[in-house]
């Protein structure tokens, strides 16, 4: 077999191991080192010291020298260097800080106050409870960036309220599932930090580029919720006075000040300091983490146990991301050295695609990968395979990254592997069937696809804010 054929076999085996359920980070490292040992194998260089041994050398000296030669393969130097590169990456430093902010905010008891306030404030809007649930999901998801936490918490908080208000079960489930995924798109998104680290795209420009697409998607969701509530009132009945009581204007303003304003201020302070150049993402993330702790103290929700849980979950998730990067860097370096990247590039170019056709093909592949894989694995492992081809088709990596972020919304919403649906089913009442949740998310899935079409047709939605803030 030629080296490029071995590289393709390496990629095929990795995909097979993923479907068999092997841990992805350690599979990447093992395959990278295993195939890398073959790729960098040089017997003369590795066992040079062994060949120079005197005939009088003892057996122990011969074995130790031979073993030293065995580990003299350059793949081990590459693995160490890649590990050091990941651990010293300044962009990735923001990941644990944003994660910690999210886990603290999740435990600060602010979400139930926020949902109650928005529910009262939007009482006269068609589908008011659904609107309140979606806006709460959007704010909470933006602050945390953790899809499972948002869907689970909102499922416990908003879903029973909507079902009690006689909302269509599938409609209510779809709102929560779709709203919970917004955190991987709207800044400050952890997914965008990971994309920036994997592709060397400016995280500041990426945040600016993601803002309008994220708000566009939220707007499409709201249009669907309100439109369906008007056209099909039985799916979202207006709340009764018992379900949402009338509140004096002064009390409503106080509710907004004590629930909506603190979380919104925290998000805008973190995001604004990044976009306007007042702080680096890492510095802004540290301020956000401190602000999350302050909110938890203000709402009297900070306990030693909750702090301990937040730190543990932050360390666990950060370690997973870092080891994914180490494995991916090692795997991709060996894959490229064997010629696999060149083979894929030549194959794609031989298809004679236009830039739009290439984008559609790439997004379709990422869409399919979203079924068995998490977004972190897609961004770190598979997106770099497309990066060398972007220059060939004259596609801006910034634009490609926003399309990927939008596309990955679908990975949480598309049956049969719609993780948001499974998160919700795990805490939903027994009478809410999984098929009902799947049917409820489908209209929101079409909203995501529509937003991607809008990006293709009007790319200025992506480029307007980066060019306005930072120039071309």
Buried (B, 14 or more C-beta within 10 A) or exposed (E): EEBBEBBBBBBEBBEEBBEEEBBBBEBBBBBBBBBBBBBBEEEEEBBEEBEEBEEEEEEEEEEEBBEEBEEBBBBBEBBEEBBEEBEEBEBBBBBBBBBBBBBBBBBBBBBBBBBBBBBBBBBEBBBBBBBBBBBBBBBBBBBBBBBBBBBBBBBBBBBEBBBEBBBBBBBBBBBBBBBBBBBBBBBBBBBBBBBBBBBEBBBBBBBBBBBBBBBBBBEBBBEBBBEBBEEEEEBBBBBEEEBBEEBEEEEBEEBBEBBBEBBBEBBEBBBEBBBEEEBBBBBBBBBBBBBBBBBBEEBEBBEEEBBEBBBEBBEEBBEBBBBBBBBBBBBBBBBBBBBBBEBBBEEBEEEEBEEEEBBBBBBEBBBEBBBBBBBBBBBBBBBBBBBBBBEEBEBBBBBBBBBBBBBBBBBBBBBEEBBBBBBBBEEBEEEBBBEBBBBBBBBBBEBBBBBBEBBBEEBEBBBBBBBEBEEE
